[in-house]
Amino acid sequence: QVQLVESGGGLVQPGGSLRLSCAAAGVIVRVDAMGWYRQAPGRQRELVADTTTGGSTNYADFAKGRFTISRDNAKNTVYLQMNSLKPEDTAVYYCKANIRSRFSLDAYWGQGTQVTVSS
């Protein structure tokens, strides 16, 4: 059984920082692309950033210059460093990973972690 376990959300004041982590666990042959998405109340889930095994990255416009995605392939873990947070960044943040297990290649989602930016 493969699962993604997220941590690092919470309440932060505007201008503050948070670091999210997401670790893939289970019987894993290989983890391919990993990324972060978010969903605010009443809005569709949207891409924040993603990264390939080789380290190539892609960011949503709102994340450029403020957020940094990174990964540790040895630990099957992806991180999202979020700086200069704004109230509009408030959302549930989900990690996603394309994981090859023994029998298949599938996309997995984490359980989500709440990020609230408020004074």
N, C-alpha and C positions, 0 to 999 in steps of 0.2 A: 504494500500500500504506500503510495507516494502522497506527501502533503507538503504544503508551504506554510511555514509558521512565521508570522509577522510580529514585530515589536517596535516600540519607540514612539508611538503616538502620544498625544496629550494636549494639554492647554498651554498656550504660549501667548505672550503679549505681541502686539504688532511690532515688527522690526526684529523679533527674536528668531531663534533657530531651533530646529529639531532634526534628528537623524533617525530615519526609519531603517529597519533591517528585515530581511526576509530570507529564511533558510529553507532549502529543499531537503526533505528527509524521506528515507525509505530505501527501497531497492532500486537504485538509480544506475543506469549505464552511462548516460550523458545528459547534461543540461545544456540546451541550446540558448535561444534568445530569452532574456529576462527583462522585465519591465515593471513600471509602476503606472497605475491608473488611479483616477479619483472620481468620486461621485458626490456631488452636493445635493441637498434636498431639492426635489423637483426638477433635477437636471439629469441628463444622460451621463453615463460613465464616459470619461475621456482619458486619452493618453496623456501622461505627464512626461515620461521619458522611457527609453528602452536601450538595451545594449546587447551586442552579440558576444559570442564566446571570445572572439578576437579583440574585443574592447571598443569596437565602433559604437558610437552613441547617437541618439536622436532625441531631440527635445521639442516639446510643444513651445509655441512662442511665449506663453506666459511664464515658462520655466527657465528660459534662456537667461543666463547671467545671474540667476538666483539659486537654482537647484543644480545639484551635481549627482549623477548616477554613477555608481562604481560596482564592481563585483570581485569576489574572491572565488575563483574557479575551484580551488582546492577545497573550499568549504561549501561549495554550491550555494553561495549567499550573495544577495544583491543588496545594495545600500542606496538610500536617497538622502543626501544632505540638503536640507532646505534652509536657506538664509533669507533675511529680509522679508519675513513672512507678513502677509497682508490678511485682513479679515476675509477677503474673497478666496483665500486659499483653504478656508474651512470646508472640510469634506471628509468622507471616509476614503482612505487610501488603500488600494488593493495591489498586491504584487501578482504578477503573472509569469509563468515560465513554461517553456516548451521542453518537456522532459521525455527522454527515451528510457523506458523501463525495460525489463527483460523481454516483454512481449509486444510492446507498442510504443508509439510516439504520440503524446497527447499534450494538450494545453491544460495547465492547472492554475487555479486561483487561490490566493490566500483568503483568510477569513475576514480581512479588512481591519484597519486600525483607524480610530477617530483622531483627526487633527482639528483642533479648534483654536482659532486665532482671535483673541478678544482681549480688550483691556478691562 
